[in-house]
Amino acid sequence: MSHTFDLQQHLDAVYARFPEADRQPVIGITGNYEDLTCKLGQGYYQSVVAAGGVPVIIPPVADTDTIVNTLSRIDGLILSGGGDFNPLWTGEEPSVKLGGINKERDLPELLITRLAYNRQIPMLGICRGIQTLAIALGGEVDQDISDKAKVKHSQNADRSEPTHSVTIAPDSILAQLYNDERIAVNSFHHQAVKAAGNQFRVVAKAADGIIEAIESTEFKSILGVQWHPECLETGLPLFQWLVGEASAYRQAHQTHDRILTLDTHCDTPMFFPQGIHFDQRDPKILVDLQKMTEGRQDATIMVAYLPQPKAGETFADNVSFDVSGPKAYADLIFDKIEEIVSQNKDYIALARTPNDLWMHKHQGLKSIMLGIENGLALEGKLENLQHFADRGVVYVTLCHNGDNDICDSSRGNNTHNGVSAFGEQVIREMNRLGILVDLSHGGEKSFYDALDISSQPIVCSHSSSRALCDHPRNLTDDQMRALAAKGGVAQTTIYHGFLKKEGEATILDVMAHLDHAIDVMGIDHVGLGTDFDGDGGVRGLADSSELINFTRQLLARRYSEQDIQKIWGGNFLRVMAQVQKSKQ
């Protein structure tokens, strides 16, 4: 007799191996709502299973705790089809041709889309779902396309029957999936995306020009289609794409669970005069608690940046706070950072050592370390280094865009022909106190002088490659080799002007600079110093919320987890630990 109705035999089959199931990415699917019921066509969840994912249905609930907790447990998101959006969400009045709206779905799906976007969760929008992407992320939707359509977009054919064709952009995800410039699709809609917005580009159109597919312009795993692939025999590649992207996203998340992620240079304190809210998702800044959490960033070195006065200027002419001088300004910045930490002590802490960073991670806390950008803060007094060491400063960038009394800048006038006599004392005192010597912004002669003077490895907290972008702020290959020979590290930065001379720099340029640095210096001497809030940030790595994408790029290039940890701050912290251990 068959064991079809024998529960124990079914259980025995489950437990006949270990683990009892393959690890598969979890794909959330937004449910439709009708007649007091959450509904979902079987094609959606069957397609996810066929593609190798685990489907879960997300009910239309606008409760914040429900949505955020759901997003923390899924690896991919499908925005399903259904009725029209209320046009008031886009500031429009309803057209006479508007169909039935679904108030139960609108707010929950707009919220979950925006929050998933911020978390870099892979998304596939289907029919209404492509319109959800557009409405939530800056695009526009036509309430009715009947006046524009030359192709019948809503037909009575069975949903498994292709009813018209679409032309696909040759360099798109769809073109890669289908290896064709034209495919047949089904279509059941009277609304369509009117404008994709800045976050998307149009990658498929019907013969009459109606937009049929959009994809991310920001290297995010987001794709929307107007048709219903869950009903077509040819629809599986779209679900396989989503499950594959979800698997990569999950792998990156699991990697971040195990490693420590440190950005070695951010300038968020520059925005303190504007009254930032570090505990909120503040649009004025690129680094805050929300964005660090979304991007799975553990720690940052937040610097007190001191602008170098030009001829005829005073320091006070260049800063917003009324302070007596550079030292007082740096102290004020550190006071404000300590205030931020105190106000958010359940979520973030100040760190002074690599061990502090790891302890905070184990405690579920983010970390901030303190740095100084421009030795002008010393006001020409060696004893001020002890003061800043006592405050917990882990590095001092010797100069900025202009020569100071310590050394010549890469943007300076060769005042000292490298490091000054006072600068030599500063470097030796930093060695004694266990403070890292940072030569980002230093001129080439200053760089080599510092290498000779310092008894400890030096760092470049945010410097890219001159071989790929000929800018005096970048390091030559010879500098990189000399730095590595002395045990130092160079942290690739993502300021667009240091990545590419012409055109727009993107995350791909960041990876090219990193790969080049590894080729020249070796894997033990590289890292990432974003320069966020100091004009750093490019498409694909625009703020802290997108740093998980950096890890996805590393994994796609098949870097081992050990090497990813080295890149994500491990090398920098190795040098920090060595320098701190040697202090007298």
C-alpha positions in Angstrom: 0.0 0.0 0.0 1.3 3.5 -0.8 2.5 5.6 2.1 0.7 8.7 0.6 -1.4 9.0 3.7 1.2 7.7 6.2 2.5 10.8 8.0 5.3 8.9 9.7 6.8 7.7 6.5 6.8 11.2 5.2 8.6 12.4 8.3 11.1 9.5 8.0 11.9 10.6 4.5 12.5 14.2 5.8 14.9 12.9 8.5 16.6 10.4 6.3 19.4 12.9 5.6 21.1 15.8 7.4 20.6 18.6 7.1 17.0 17.8 6.3 16.7 20.5 3.7 18.9 22.5 1.3 19.7 26.1 2.4 17.7 28.2 -0.1 17.0 31.9 -0.2 13.6 33.0 1.2 11.5 35.0 -1.3 8.7 37.2 0.1 5.7 37.6 -2.2 3.2 40.4 -1.5 -0.3 39.0 -1.3 -3.3 40.5 -3.1 -6.4 41.5 -1.1 -10.0 40.8 -1.9 -13.2 40.0 -0.1 -11.5 40.1 3.4 -8.9 37.6 2.1 -5.2 37.7 1.3 -4.9 35.9 -2.0 -2.0 34.8 -4.3 -2.1 33.1 -7.6 -0.3 29.7 -7.5 2.0 30.6 -10.4 4.0 33.0 -8.1 4.9 30.5 -5.4 5.2 27.6 -7.7 7.7 29.6 -9.9 9.8 30.5 -6.9 10.0 26.8 -5.8 10.9 25.8 -9.4 13.6 28.4 -9.4 15.1 27.0 -6.2 13.7 29.5 -3.6 11.5 29.3 -0.6 8.3 31.3 -1.0 6.5 33.1 1.8 3.4 35.3 1.4 3.5 38.8 2.9 0.1 40.0 3.9 -0.9 43.7 3.2 -0.2 45.0 6.6 1.1 48.6 7.1 2.5 48.0 10.6 6.1 49.1 10.7 7.3 46.4 13.1 5.7 43.8 10.9 7.3 45.1 7.7 10.8 45.7 9.1 10.9 42.2 10.8 9.7 40.6 7.6 12.5 42.3 5.6 15.1 41.1 8.1 14.0 37.5 7.3 13.8 37.5 3.5 16.4 37.5 0.8 14.3 38.6 -2.1 11.0 40.3 -2.8 8.3 39.8 -5.4 5.8 42.6 -5.8 2.8 40.8 -7.2 0.0 41.9 -9.6 -3.4 43.3 -8.8 -5.6 46.4 -8.9 -4.8 50.0 -9.5 -3.1 52.4 -7.1 -5.0 55.3 -5.6 -3.6 58.2 -7.7 -3.6 60.5 -4.7 -0.3 58.7 -3.7 1.2 60.5 -6.7 -0.5 63.8 -6.2 -3.0 63.2 -9.1 -6.8 63.2 -9.2 -8.4 60.0 -10.4 -9.0 59.6 -14.2 -12.5 58.6 -15.3 -10.9 55.5 -16.7 -9.3 54.5 -13.4 -10.0 50.9 -12.4 -10.7 49.5 -9.0 -8.2 50.7 -6.4 -7.0 48.6 -3.5 -6.5 50.7 -0.4 -5.5 47.7 1.7 -2.4 47.2 -0.5 -1.2 50.6 -1.4 0.6 51.8 1.8 2.0 48.5 2.8 3.5 47.9 -0.6 4.9 51.4 -1.0 6.5 51.1 2.4 8.0 47.6 1.9 9.4 48.7 -1.5 11.1 51.7 -0.2 12.5 49.9 2.9 13.6 46.9 0.8 15.3 49.3 -1.6 17.2 50.9 1.3 18.3 47.5 2.4 19.5 46.4 -1.1 17.1 43.5 -1.1 16.7 42.0 -4.7 13.2 42.8 -6.1 11.1 41.6 -9.0 7.9 43.7 -9.7 5.2 42.0 -11.8 2.3 43.9 -13.5 1.1 46.1 -10.6 4.5 45.4 -9.1 6.4 47.3 -11.8 4.0 50.2 -11.1 4.7 49.8 -7.4 8.4 50.2 -8.1 7.8 53.3 -10.2 5.5 55.0 -7.7 7.7 54.2 -4.7 11.0 55.2 -6.3 10.5 58.3 -8.3 8.8 57.2 -11.5 5.4 58.0 -12.9 2.4 55.8 -13.9 -0.3 56.4 -16.5 -3.7 55.8 -14.9 -4.9 54.5 -18.3 -3.1 53.9 -21.6 -6.0 53.5 -23.9 -5.4 56.8 -25.7 -1.8 55.9 -26.3 -1.9 52.2 -26.9 -1.8 50.8 -30.5 -1.4 47.3 -29.2 -4.2 45.5 -27.2 -2.7 45.3 -23.7 -5.6 43.6 -21.9 -6.9 40.6 -23.6 -9.3 37.8 -22.8 -6.8 35.0 -23.7 -5.8 32.5 -21.1 -2.9 33.8 -19.0 -0.6 31.1 -20.2 -1.0 32.4 -23.8 1.5 35.0 -25.1 -0.5 37.9 -26.6 2.0 40.4 -27.9 5.8 41.0 -28.2 8.2 43.3 -26.5 11.6 44.6 -27.8 14.4 44.3 -25.2 17.4 46.6 -24.7 20.5 44.7 -25.8 22.6 45.5 -22.7 19.9 44.6 -20.1 19.3 41.9 -17.6 16.4 40.7 -19.8 18.7 40.4 -22.8 21.1 38.3 -20.8 18.2 36.1 -19.5 16.6 35.5 -22.9 19.5 36.0 -25.3 17.1 37.7 -27.6 16.0 41.2 -28.6 12.3 40.3 -28.9 10.2 38.0 -26.8 6.4 37.2 -26.7 4.6 38.0 -23.4 1.1 38.0 -22.0 -0.5 41.3 -20.9 -3.5 42.1 -18.7 -3.4 45.8 -17.8 -4.7 49.2 -18.6 -2.1 51.1 -16.6 1.6 51.3 -17.3 4.8 53.1 -16.2 4.9 56.5 -17.9 8.4 57.5 -16.7 11.0 55.2 -15.1 12.6 57.9 -13.0 16.3 58.3 -12.1 16.5 55.0 -10.2 15.5 52.9 -13.3 15.9 52.7 -17.0 13.5 51.3 -19.5 14.7 48.0 -20.9 11.6 46.7 -22.8 8.8 48.3 -24.8 5.8 47.0 -26.7 5.4 47.7 -30.4 3.4 50.9 -29.5 6.1 52.3 -27.2 4.4 51.4 -24.0 7.0 50.6 -21.3 7.0 46.9 -20.4 10.1 46.5 -18.3 12.5 48.6 -16.1 15.7 47.8 -14.2 17.9 49.6 -11.7 20.4 52.2 -12.9 22.3 51.9 -9.6 23.7 48.4 -9.8 20.9 47.1 -7.5 19.1 43.8 -8.2 15.8 45.3 -9.1 13.7 44.5 -12.2 10.1 45.2 -13.1 8.0 43.7 -15.9 4.5 44.6 -17.0 3.6 41.1 -18.0 2.9 37.9 -15.9 5.9 35.6 -16.2 4.4 33.3 -13.5 1.8 32.2 -16.0 4.1 31.6 -19.0 6.3 28.6 -19.8 9.0 31.1 -20.7 8.7 33.0 -17.4 11.0 30.8 -15.2 14.3 32.7 -16.1 13.0 35.8 -14.3 12.4 33.8 -11.1 15.7 32.1 -11.5 17.4 35.5 -11.8 15.7 36.7 -8.6 16.5 33.6 -6.6 20.1 33.8 -7.8 20.4 37.5 -6.8 18.7 36.6 -3.4 21.2 33.9 -2.9 24.1 36.3 -3.5 22.5 38.8 -1.1 22.1 36.2 1.5 25.7 35.1 1.2 26.8 38.7 1.6 24.7 39.1 4.7 26.0 35.9 6.2 29.6 37.1 5.5 28.8 40.3 7.4 27.6 38.3 10.3 31.1 36.8 10.6 33.4 39.6 9.7 34.0 43.1 11.0 33.3 45.9 8.5 35.3 49.1 9.0 35.2 52.2 6.8 38.5 54.1 7.6 37.4 57.6 6.7 34.1 59.5 6.9 33.5 63.2 7.2 30.0 63.2 8.7 31.0 65.8 11.3 31.3 68.4 8.6 27.5 68.4 8.7 27.1 68.9 12.4 26.5 72.7 12.0 23.3 71.7 10.0 21.8 70.0 13.0 21.9 66.3 11.8 19.9 63.5 13.4 22.3 60.5 13.6 19.6 58.2 14.9 17.3 58.9 12.0 17.6 58.3 8.2 18.8 61.8 7.7 18.9 62.9 4.0 21.6 65.5 4.8 24.2 62.8 5.6 25.5 59.6 4.1 26.4 57.9 7.4 23.8 57.4 10.2 22.6 54.6 12.3 19.8 53.7 9.9 22.1 53.6 6.9 24.9 51.7 8.7 22.3 49.1 9.8 20.9 48.8 6.2 24.3 48.3 4.7 25.5 46.0 7.6 28.4 48.4 8.4 29.9 47.7 11.8 32.3 50.7 12.3 33.6 53.9 10.9 36.5 56.3 11.7 34.8 59.7 11.9 37.3 62.5 11.5 37.5 66.1 12.6 38.3 67.8 9.3 40.2 71.1 9.6 40.3 73.1 6.4 43.7 74.6 5.6 43.4 78.4 5.4 44.5 80.0 2.2 46.7 83.1 2.0 45.0 86.0 3.7 42.5 83.8 5.5 42.2 82.7 9.1 41.1 79.3 10.4 37.9 80.9 11.7 37.0 82.1 8.1 36.5 78.5 7.1 34.5 76.9 9.9 30.9 77.3 11.0 31.4 77.0 14.8 32.8 80.0 16.8 35.9 78.5 18.4 39.3 79.9 19.5 41.3 77.9 17.0 42.0 74.5 15.3 42.5 72.5 18.5 39.3 73.8 20.1 37.5 73.1 16.9 38.7 69.4 16.8 37.7 69.1 20.5 34.3 70.5 19.7 33.8 67.9 17.0 34.8 65.1 19.3 32.5 66.5 22.0 29.6 66.3 19.6 30.5 62.8 18.5 30.6 61.7 22.1 27.2 63.4 22.6 25.8 61.4 19.7 27.2 58.2 21.1 25.8 59.0 24.6 22.3 59.6 23.1 22.4 56.3 21.3 24.4 54.2 23.7 22.1 51.2 23.2 23.2 51.0 19.6 26.6 52.6 19.2 29.9 53.0 21.2 33.2 54.8 20.9 36.2 52.5 20.2 39.9 53.0 20.7 41.3 49.7 19.7 40.7 46.8 17.3 39.6 44.7 20.3 37.0 47.3 21.2 35.5 47.0 17.7 35.2 43.2 18.0 33.7 43.4 21.5 31.1 46.0 20.3 30.2 43.8 17.3 29.6 40.8 19.7 27.5 43.1 21.8 25.4 44.1 18.8 26.7 47.7 18.8 28.1 49.9 16.0 31.4 51.6 16.6 32.9 55.0 16.0 36.6 55.7 16.1 38.1 59.2 16.1 40.5 60.6 13.6 41.9 64.0 12.7 42.2 65.2 9.1 44.9 67.8 9.0 47.7 68.2 11.6 46.8 71.8 11.8 44.8 70.7 14.9 48.1 70.6 16.8 48.6 74.3 16.5 52.3 73.8 16.2 52.6 72.2 19.7 53.9 68.7 20.1 52.2 68.3 23.4 48.8 68.5 21.8 49.4 65.1 20.4 49.2 63.7 23.9 45.9 65.5 24.4 44.4 63.9 21.3 45.8 60.5 22.2 44.0 60.8 25.5 40.8 61.6 23.7 41.1 58.4 21.7 42.3 59.6 18.3 43.5 56.6 16.3 45.1 58.5 13.4 46.1 62.0 12.2 46.1 62.8 8.5 49.3 65.0 8.5 47.9 67.6 6.1 45.0 68.5 3.8 44.7 70.6 0.6 47.5 73.0 1.4 50.9 72.9 3.0 50.9 73.2 6.8 53.7 73.4 9.4 54.1 69.6 9.3 54.5 68.7 5.7 53.7 69.6 2.1 50.3 68.7 0.6 49.7 67.0 -2.8 47.9 70.3 -3.5 50.5 72.6 -2.0 53.4 74.7 -2.9 56.4 72.6 -1.8 56.9 74.8 1.2 59.2 72.4 3.1 60.3 70.1 0.3 58.5 67.3 2.0 58.2 66.9 5.8 59.4 69.8 7.9 61.7 69.6 11.0 58.6 70.0 13.2 56.8 67.4 11.1 59.6 64.9 11.8 59.1 65.5 15.6 55.3 65.0 15.1 55.8 61.6 13.3 58.2 60.4 16.0 55.8 61.5 18.8 52.9 59.8 17.0 54.9 56.6 16.9 55.6 56.9 20.6 51.9 57.5 21.5 50.6 54.8 19.2 48.8 57.1 16.8 48.7 56.1 13.1 50.5 58.4 10.7 48.1 59.0 7.7 49.6 60.3 4.5 46.4 60.7 2.4 46.6 64.3 1.0 50.4 64.3 1.5 52.7 65.3 -1.3 54.8 62.6 -2.9 58.0 63.9 -1.2 56.2 64.1 2.1 55.0 60.5 1.6 58.5 59.1 1.2 59.9 61.3 4.0 57.3 59.9 6.3 58.1 56.4 5.3 61.8 57.0 6.2 61.1 58.8 9.5 58.4 56.6 10.9 59.5 53.6 12.9 56.0 52.1 12.3 54.0 51.3 9.2 52.1 54.3 7.9 48.6 54.4 6.3 46.7 56.2 3.6 43.2 56.2 5.0 41.5 57.3 1.7 43.6 57.2 -1.4 43.1 55.5 -4.8 45.4 54.7 -7.7 47.2 57.2 -9.9 47.7 54.6 -12.6 44.0 54.5 -13.2 43.2 58.2 -12.5 46.0 60.7 -12.8 45.4 62.9 -9.9 48.0 64.1 -7.4 45.9 62.9 -4.5 46.2 59.3 -5.7 49.2 57.0 -5.1 51.6 55.9 -7.8 52.4 52.3 -8.2 55.9 53.0 -6.8 54.3 54.6 -3.7 52.1 51.6 -3.2 55.0 49.2 -3.4 57.0 51.3 -1.0 54.1 51.5 1.4 53.6 47.7 1.3 57.3 47.1 1.8 57.1 49.0 5.1 53.9 47.0 6.2 51.5 49.9 5.5 48.0 50.0 3.9 46.2 52.1 1.3 42.5 52.4 1.6 40.7 52.8 -1.7 38.5 55.8 -1.6 35.3 56.4 -3.6 35.5 60.1 -4.3 34.5 60.3 -8.0 37.3 62.7 -9.0 39.9 60.2 -7.7 38.4 57.3 -9.6 37.9 58.6 -13.1 39.1 61.7 -14.9 36.2 61.9 -17.3 32.6 60.7 -17.1 30.7 59.3 -14.2 32.5 57.0 -11.7 30.6 54.0 -10.4 31.1 51.1 -8.1 32.8 49.3 -10.9 35.5 52.0 -10.9 35.9 51.5 -7.1 36.5 47.8 -7.7 38.9 48.5 -10.5 41.0 50.7 -8.2 40.9 48.1 -5.5 41.8 45.3 -7.8 44.8 47.3 -9.1 46.0 48.1 -5.6 45.9 44.3 -4.8 47.8 43.6 -8.0 50.5 46.1 -7.0 50.6 45.7 -3.2 49.1 42.4 -2.4 46.0 41.5 -0.5 47.5 42.4 2.9 47.8 46.1 2.2 44.5 47.3 1.0 41.1 48.4 2.3 38.2 50.9 1.9 38.0 54.5 3.1 34.8 55.9 1.6 35.2 59.6 2.3 31.4 59.6 2.8 30.1 63.1 3.6 33.4 64.5 2.3 32.1 64.3 -1.3 32.7 60.6 -1.4 30.0 58.3 -2.9 29.3 57.0 -6.4 26.5 55.2 -8.1 26.3 51.8 -6.6 28.1 52.9 -3.4 26.2 56.1 -2.6 26.1 55.9 1.2 26.5 53.5 4.1 23.3 51.6 3.2 24.9 50.4 0.0 28.1 49.0 1.5 26.6 45.5 1.4 26.9 45.9 -2.4 30.7 46.3 -2.0 30.8 42.8 -0.4 28.6 41.4 -3.1 31.1 42.7 -5.7 34.0 41.0 -3.7 32.1 37.7 -3.5 31.3 37.9 -7.2 35.0 38.2 -7.9 35.5 35.1 -5.7 37.6 36.7 -3.0 37.8 34.3 0.0 36.1 35.3 3.3 39.6 35.7 4.8 40.6 38.1 2.1 37.3 40.0 2.4 38.0 40.5 6.1 41.4 41.9 5.2 39.9 44.3 2.7 37.0 45.2 5.1 39.4 46.7 7.7 41.4 43.7 8.8 44.6 45.0 7.2 44.1 48.5 8.6 43.4 47.1 12.1 46.5 44.9 11.9 48.6 48.0 11.5 46.6 49.9 14.2 47.2 47.0 16.6 51.0 47.0 15.8 51.3 50.8 16.2 49.3 50.8 19.5 51.3 47.9 20.9 54.5 49.7 20.3 53.6 52.9 22.1 55.9 53.9 25.0 
